[in-house]
Amino acid sequence: MENELTKEQIVAEGWTFIRTKNSVSYYEKGLYGLKYHELTKVALFHRIDINSQRDYEPNVAFSGNCPDLKTFKYICLMFDL
């Protein structure tokens, strides 16, 4: 699909690409991590402990459908990411 969210678009928004495993791409930006499932277009934003790289409680800021760049930018704006 031509309007799908891409790895390049996420990186252009300031996120650092970490790796892809089983169709899930991992990114980080400051104190937040992002898991983006390439097939289902579900994004999971969570807070991480920068020293241990473990999830920080409460860890889920948002989890839901994120099919395109417009939605991605809106979610990031909501959580000041």
Residue pairs with C-beta under 8 A, 6 or more apart in sequence:
3 67
3 68
3 69
4 41
4 67
4 68
5 36
5 41
5 66
5 67
5 68
5 69
5 71
5 72
7 17
7 25
9 69
9 72
10 17
10 25
10 27
10 34
10 36
10 72
11 17
11 27
13 72
13 73
13 76
14 29
15 27
15 28
15 29
15 34
16 27
16 28
16 29
17 25
17 26
17 27
18 25
18 26
18 27
18 28
19 25
19 26
20 26
20 38
23 37
23 38
23 39
24 35
24 36
24 37
24 38
25 35
25 36
25 38
26 33
26 34
26 35
27 33
27 34
27 36
28 34
28 48
29 81
30 81
31 47
31 48
31 50
31 56
32 45
32 46
32 47
32 48
32 61
32 79
32 81
33 45
33 46
33 47
33 48
33 55
34 43
34 44
34 45
34 46
35 43
35 44
35 46
36 42
36 43
36 44
36 66
37 43
41 65
41 66
41 67
42 63
42 64
42 65
42 66
43 62
43 63
43 64
43 65
43 66
43 72
43 75
44 60
44 62
44 63
45 60
45 61
45 62
45 63
45 75
45 79
45 81
46 55
46 56
46 59
46 60
46 61
47 55
47 56
47 58
47 59
47 61
48 54
48 55
48 56
48 59
49 55
49 56
61 79
61 81
62 75
62 78
62 79
65 71
66 72
66 75
75 81
